[in-house]
């Protein structure tokens, strides 16, 4: 029904390989590769299907894994029903890894918080940990951020990890959103652990259920593995040089190799938000000092057999580089102007749909699954595009393009923008005449 190919303006996109009628389900994304529910919404959002308790007339969900002493849910995960809890255990919490990581992160954050409370009033201005010394070397202005500086910062962070003394806190103080980011990273570590230790057999095409609204067959994720280019990405980062092919048609396309094919926005993101580099380094070291036994006895590096720590240095950097510009918000359903955002996630194959300010495809979140439907009739060869936002009628073309550039790191050249820019230029010339 569609294929992935190079676009005339650079990068890749999804193009119709046949005429597609309006309201056709053209793609379905499985659960997220990485995700995070904000701390403030943990009890109101089902950890598996992301349904909002208030939309069901409840103040919060009551199904949990195991009770802590104060009656709260262990790991801070709540579910709307037992079926969701069981599926989360089966799909996300394999071998108890994700719960262990969540629980350890929350415990360590609580410990550091108490230590900081006791230390209030004793601040002499000196760095309390090695990461604070490193953070002081990171420029606060985006134009000072270079690829060489980013590479050196990561080398310095890994050197801190390698020289750590037993029991030493590499991170002594957390910022407000660090715990959420650490939990987000843990979903990737566990996802990679599951890939390595519990590979799933490819599904049989004959047994795959069809959920298309139209008579047309629903394409599976395999559509994304075809017509891929072999050229490298534009980022000069030495650690991100490899441009790996998407999984073969037999695989789901929601694994680490598929994730690495997403656009790398590391430099543009950190030039836009320099503080994000400090946070990534801080959360990397915090996660290292936090993971539960027997994980703490291992340091990251080639050849490590530790089930989670061996993934950390590369995983954190690769995740930050691709989270920026490729993630989707987990919004209250149905989404609209008054909807709340509960967190965010990365649905790998969803990111191959490019943006248009006049989209011909819209996405619908059904639990943890994203479905993509055509919004109009599509001709063969036409690019299939969704909206990333900023298409309100009260925004002019300049405001739209600036918003997209700031949030998604690209200059929009969709047909609507090009037409409105031409119209604007024609009006300017007419006024001068």
N, C-alpha and C positions, 0 to 999 in steps of 0.2 A: 504493500500500500504506500510506503514511503521508504526513502533511503537516505543515508547520511553522506554528504559530499561537500567539497569545498564551495564556499560562497564567493560571489564576485568581489565582495568587499573584505575578504580575509576571514580566516577561521572556517568553521564547519556549521552546517545546518541540516535540517530535515526537509526533504523535498518530495512532493507527491510523485509517485511512480505511476499513478493512474488518476483519472478523474474521481473525486470523492464528494459525495453529496453532503449537504449540511446535516449536522447533528449525528455524525458518525463517530463512534468510539474508535480512535486510531491508535491509541497506545495506553497501556496500563503499567504503572510503576509499582513494584512491591514495596514493602516497608523500607524505611530509610536506612542508608548505609551508616549514617551518624545522626544523632539527634539530641536535643536537650529540651526539657520542660523547665521553665524558670522556677526557681525556688518558691516564689510567692504563690505559684499555681499547682504545686505538687499534689495537694490533697484534692483539688478541684478537677484535675485533668487525669483521665485514665492513662496509666503509663504504657498501655498497649495500643488502644485504639484512639486515644487523644480526645475522647468525647468529654464535653464540659458538663460538670455536675449541675450548674445553675440552669442550663438549658433543659434539664430534666426535673426541675423544681426542687433540687437538693442543694444543700450548702456545701457538700463534699461527699466523696466516695468512702465506703466503709470496708472494702475488701483489701486485705493486705497480705504480705508474705509471712512475716513473723513480727510479733509485738515486742517493742522495746519496753523497758520497765515503766515508762510513763504513758504507755498506751499508744504511742505513735508507731508508724510503720517503719520497720527496719529498712534502712537504705533510702527512706523517704519516697517509696513508691506505693501508689494506691491504684485500685482498679475499680471499674464500674460493675464488674460481675466476675464470678469465679472462672468462667470460660476465658476471659481476657487474662486473668492471673495465670492460668495454666498454660496458655499460649505464650505468654511472656517468658515463663520459666523454660518452656521448650525451645523457643526461638532466640530469645535475647540473653537469657541467663544460663546458658549451657555450662555445666559443671559448677554452677554457682559463682562464676567469675564476675559477672556484672554486679551482682549484689555485694560481693566481697569488696569490689572496687568502690562502689557507691558508699558503702558503710564506712570503709577506711577513710575515704576523702572527707566525709562529714565529721567523723571522729577527730581527725587530725586538724581540721579547720576549727573545731570547737576548742581543742587544746591550745592552738596558737592564739585564739581569741582571748582565752582566759589568761594566758601568759602576757599578752599585750596589755590587758586591763591592769594586771599587777605591776607592770613596768611603767605605767603612766606617771608622768611627773619626774621621771628619771632620765629623760631623753637629753643627751649631751650633744646631739647633732651628728654623732658619728654613726656610720653604717653598722647595723646590727647583724648583718649577714653578708656573705660574699655576693649574693645576687643584688643587694642594694648598692654595693660598690660598682658592679657592672652596669646597673641601670643609670648611674650617674654619667656614664660615658656615652649614653644614647642621646643624640641630638633631639631637641624638642620641635625643631622646624623641619617640615617635610622635605624641603629642597636639599637639606644636608644628608638625607638618607640615600645611600648608594648601595649597589649590590655588594660591593666589597665590604662595606661596613656591616651589612646584614650577615654575610658569611663569617666575618670575624667575630661578631657577637655570638653566633651559634658555637663557634669553636671555643670561645671563652666559657660559655655555659657548660659545654661538655667537659672542659678542663676542670671546672668546679666540681662536676659530678665525679670525675675520676679521682680527684684529690680529697674527696670527702672523708672525714674521720668518722669512725663508728659512733652513732648516736648524735652526730652533729646536725643541726638544722641548717640546711642550705637556704631555706626560706623561713624567715622569722615572723613575717607579717604579710597578710593577704589583703588585696584590694577587694572592693565590694563584689565584683562579678567573677572573681577568680575561681570560686568553688563551682559555679555553673560551668565555666569553661573547662575545668578539670573533669567534671562529669561528662561533658560533651566528648572530650578526648578519650575517656575511658570506654565509651561505646565503640570507638574505632579500634582500640586495642583489643577489646573482646571480640569484635567482628573479625579481626585478623587471626586471633587465637582460634576461633571457630573454623575459619577457612583452613587453617593448617592442621587442626586436630580432629575435626569432624566434617570433612568434605562431603557434600550432599551429591547423590547421583543426579545426572541431568533428568529433568522431567520429560516424559514421553509426550511428543506433540499430539498424539492421538487422544491423550487423556486430559489435556489442558482444557479447562472450562472456557466457554466463550461467553462474554458479557456484553457484546456489541448491541447497541440499540437498533442498528440497521442490519439488513441481510448480509452486508459485507463481512468477511471473516476478520476477526480481531487479530492484528499483528502482535506477536510476542516481543519480548525484549531483544530477541535475536535480530530484529530489523536493524538495530544499532551496530551490529558487528560487520555490516557490509559496506563496501565502497569507502574504506577508511584510508586516508593519506598516510605516508610513511615519513613525512618531513618532521623535524624536531620542533618543539615549541619555541616561542620567541624569547622566553626568559633566559638570561645569561647565567642563572644560578648553577654552579657546578654540580650541586647535589640533585638537581632537578632536570638533568639533560635528557634522560631517557624518555622516548616517546613510545610507549608500549601499545601494541594493538589491543583492541577490545577483545574480550573473551570470544572463543569460538561459538558458533551458533548453538552448541549444546549447553552453554552456560547461561547463567541468569543475567549477566551484565551488571550486577550490583555488588561486585567484589573489589578488592584492592587494585587490581590491574585496570579495571574499568574506571575506577576513581581517578587513577593517575592520568587518564586521558582528558580529564576536565581542564579547562583553561587555567593556567597558573597566573595568579594576580598578585604574587608576593610583593614585588617592588612597588607597583602602583598603589596597593593597599597600604603599605607601610609609609609611603610618602604622603598619603592622605591622612593616615592616623599613626604617627610615630609611636605613640604610647602603646599601640598594639604589639610592637616588637618587645617592649619591656614585659608586657603581660604574657606573651608566649614563652619567653625565657623563664619568667617567674613560675608559671604554671607547669612548665616542663620539669623544673627542679622540685617544685612542690609535689608533683605526682610521683617523682622518683623516691622522695623521702616518705611517701604516704602508702604506697601499695603494700598490702598485708603480707605476712610471712606465708610461704617461704620466699616471697619475691624480693624482700629487702636485702637479702644476702648477696644479690647479684647487682653488678653495675652494668650499664648499657655498653654495648660494643659488639663488634663482629664475633660471632661464634658463641655468644651467650645462649644458654639453653633455657633461660628463665621464660616462662610462658607469656608474660606481659612486658617486662622491662626491656626485653630485646627489641621491641617495636618502638620504644619511646622517642629517641632522638629524631629519626626520620619521620615517624608518624606525626608528631606534633608540628613539625615544619611543613610537611606536605599538606597537612590538614588546614593549617592557617592559610597557606598559599591558594588553596582551592575553595575553602569555605567562603572567602571573600569573592562575591560575584557569582557563586554557584548554589548557594543555599536558598531554601524556601521557608517562609514563615509558617508556623503552625497556628492558624487563625481560627477563631470562633466560626462555626458554621451555622447558617450560610454566611459567607464573608460579605462584608459591606462597609459602609462608612463608619458604622458604630461598632464594628467587630473588634475584639481584643486579640492581641497576639500573645500566645502562651509560651512560645519557644521557637526553635527553628530546627531544620534538619537538612540533610543532603540526600536527595533522591537522584542517584547518578544519571540514569538515562533521561530524566526530565530536563537536565541541563543542556541537552543537545537541541532543544527548541529555542531558537533565538527570539529576540524581542521585536515587536513592531508596535507602533503607536496606532495602527489600524489592524489589530490581530485577526487572523482567520481561524484561530484555535483558542479554546479556553480550557482551563484545568479545573477539576472538581476533586476535592479531597473526600474520600469515602473511608472513614476510619484512618488507618495508617497508609492507605493506598491512594495514589494519585491517578486519576483518569483524565484523558485528554480527548476532547470532542471538537469536531469542526464547527465553527460558528457561522459558516457560509459555505456555499458550493466552492470547491477547490478544483482548479484545472490541473491536468498532468504537467509536471515540471515546476509548479508554483511552490515557493517556499512556505512551509508550515510554521507559523509564528504565534507566540503567546504574548501577553503583556506582562512586563516586569513592574508596572506601575507608572506613575507620572503622566497619565493620559487624560486627566480631568479636562473638561472643556474650558475651564477658567484659566488654564495654563497656556501661554503662547509657546511657539516652537522653541524659542530661546530658553525659556524656563524649563520646558520638558527635557531638552537636550542637556542642560546643565545638571538637572536632577539625576538623569541616567548616568552621566559621566561621573558624578560624585559617588553614586551608590553602586554602580555596576561596571565602571571603568571602561566604557566604550563611547564613541561618538555615534549617536543614532543617525543612520542614513536610510531609514525606511521610506517608503513611497510617500507617506503622509508628511514627514519632516521635509523631504526634498521639495515636495509640491508647495508647502507653506513657506519655505525659505525662498523659493523662486517668486512666489506671490508677494512676499515681503520686499524682495529686491526690486521687483517691477513697480511696486507702489512707491518705493523710495526714489527710483529713477523718474517716475511720473511727476512726483512732487518737485524735483529739481528742475524738470523741464517747464 
